[in-house]
């Protein structure tokens, strides 16, 4: 049985995967949810939602993600990572919520997979040359070895003489789960490959593939011929199997979820690392002064991202910068970012613009999402200023794909300064450009956009500092509550005052440390071997957010909103400090 | 799986408890009703005298039985406590409705867990108990009471048609209560008299480890609603749950905390599974040890 687990088996026909369908497959007792995304990729997943075990084969294939029927959890094309949990719309799901995937190869009109197949799917020489044509699958209630044995007795006519009687059948190869038969009648001959899919110990699917597609006028008669004859053979095999003892059903192992998911997932701790390697597969000028970079993985599949997520890019010159992903849902073969050339660049954007070329390999972090998108709004407004479009583009694409009401207001100098025009075009009438406005005109326009707040509307803003401040203020003046306004700064332009010195207590690590003037909490933690996640390290991105248990914080970041700041229960350890002599952190 | 012999290992608490085995309204005098409890065949008969008998064909003996709340109850052991006390059943301004018995091909414990769950409302009971995009499950509290019941309080959820008489959507308050391993109830705000609660009790009949029958019992205020509508609404809701529950895999409820992935909204289920572990209830469950 073990050898069966290490082999490739057909589990579906290509025709079982029409547009946005989800197919229920099974192999060696294990069920699969098999679905094709709109980009053509075939996903073979364990047929269970990680949440409550509901079959994903009854889920909804939206072309980019598979959505579980029960609680609406969404899993991304390719990675099977969870991108959204509707019960907690303001949270970004833990990156480790990832369903089990199995290899998938589509060839000869069939989809092939296996538990842990060795090597590549072997070529089947008989099917390499012609135009293979898969027949209707025939399920049989009998063990696979019995079916394989009896299939050697299958008799059929060649395609070109389908109504004849006198064909000679030769069994050319017969091996475990795979037979090659040749039917010769006078001048004409046809090869038929029969693959035996062991569904369970007493259930098998026979998948026939003709080495050559019949002529169109013969097609129906050829298909009927095989359908009838294979069905008759099935009846004989099933009658024989009925006389044998019924084998125990197979018990596929259901793997346990990781330990950190067993309780409510918390943010995983990791330093500022760059475990991924990507190649710049394309670099182009997507707008005046803005470079588009398409990053493809070197080796492994890229991890799942969520709309609003950013990556740290470690540049050849040693600098680290954060860039938002612009990808749409299910677009998991690459990350695409937009980089604006900053005139007062400290070397980051200059390096990306001038030094990085197509073919270069960059080190990047896994995507982090500190700007999660809720999908439970009655309407969502996006306000983008300049390069602030990038995270909002990814968000708007997710809502657009799911037909959720939204407007994307894009403030830009001119049409030629608008980034990713080809993507904007696909978003259609949801995009509202506001071009060439001065600050006063921008304010007037924002007032018009934000004047009609209704409960359960949400606003996402990203852009230059002054515009962001203006938008937040106008929204607040028009009755938008703090928790409906979501924002992301590119950078913290506040002057950071690091003159204070104080003590920090780490509640969980049971440590007391001194933070001297001139040094950040984060740096002190690192020096003492406490690993905490961080990214921008200037109080803008939100990655180092830490729960504050006691003490009065001196907030110097631009990530937290006013009510979060005044709540006094969280702090950004990369820039913020203490007004009291001591802070107790939940670390 | 099905081969385990019931009296050898069935938890005493379950063996000695009362379980609904039929809705009396669905039984006719003199016509035998065949059913199962914990995998044991039972034959129930109602006589013209209105007496009842429940017999085990495997032993030829009768088992303990009684009629209450419109149901026929049986116990395979020696009951040391009565069926659950329902005080609302004495309030004269309520309809007391048996909701029709619905067989579901899944462990009864999975059914209880689904009853405790709000997160599925927008997806399974679309346009009735929930609707997208109102999917958020706000924090709520869970506790074990001094008499060892599981109470879930301060549950709130936006519902477009919370009950048959609701006009338009509103935030509905819920209280859930697990009374016994296979008995659960909920109390939700009545749309007309928001200070009073309608209540629903769910008595789950464990047919075997992977099959159950849901017997709902509804205590709805009569104000503005008739009995048939109450029953129709409940059957609609249960019929929406059934196909989802029958697609849960494995069919028994896993008690290993790492078998599935709980989120904050699942606090009630996390507590329920823990509570079952502490009661050493394994019937219909996959134990943590495997």
Interface residues (C-beta under 8 A of the other chain):
Chain A: X31 X47 X48 X50 X51 X52 X53 X54 X55 X58 X69 X70 X71 X72 X85 X86 X87 X88 X89 X90 X97 X254 X256 X257 X258 X259 X261 X262 X263 X264 X265 X375 X376 X377 X378 X404 X456
Chain B: X119 X120 X122 X123 X124 X132 X133 X134 X135 X136 X137 X243 X244 X247 X248 X249 X250 X254 X256 X257 X258 X259 X260 X261 X262 X263 X264 X265
